[in-house]
Amino acid sequence: MSTNSLPGAGLAFGHYPQRGAPTWRWLSDALHAATGSRMPQRAAKLPPALASACAALQADLAAAATEPQRWAQRHAQARRAVATALQQDGFSPASAGAALGLVSATLTQHLGRTPYPTQLLAAWLMLQGRLAEMATGEGKTLAAGLAAA
C-alpha cells in the first residue's frame, strides 16, 4: 500500500472552495505569521472519471424510470455491477462514480431529490477519508448519506 492512498490531515480544499479565497485576509496573514504555513486554496472539482461514470449510470437509469418493472431490473443489474467493481477496484474514481450515480438515481426515483455536484464532491471527499466543509443549506445530510450508501 502506498502512502498516497492514506488520507491527509485537514480540509481537502480549504474553506468553502466554491467561493474562492476568504475575504478576511488579515486573519490568514496573522495565522501565516504565527505558524509559517497557509491553508492551500485549490479549485474543487470532481475527478473526470468519477463525474463521467456517475453521469452515465444516472442517464442509463433515468431512461428506464418511466417503467417501474424495467427500472427495478436495470437497478438490480447496476447494483450487482457496482458491487463487483467496488470489490475489485476499491474506491477508484470510476467505481466510486458508478456507486454515487446508482445512489443518486435511486434518490431521484424514490425521493425526487437529485444531488448537486457540490454534494457529490463532498461524498467523494468523505470516501477518501477527508473532511468536507459545507455552508448551511448546501446539503450536508444528503452528502453524508451518499457516502454512507
Secondary structure, DSSP 8 states (H G I E B T S, - for coil): --GGGS--SSBSS-S-GGG-S-S-HHHHHHHHHHHS-----------HHHHHHHHHHHHHHHHTTTSHHHHHHHHHHHHHHHHHHHHHH-S-HHHHHHHHHHHHHHHHHHH-----HHHHHHHHHHHTT-B----TTS-HHHHHHHHH-
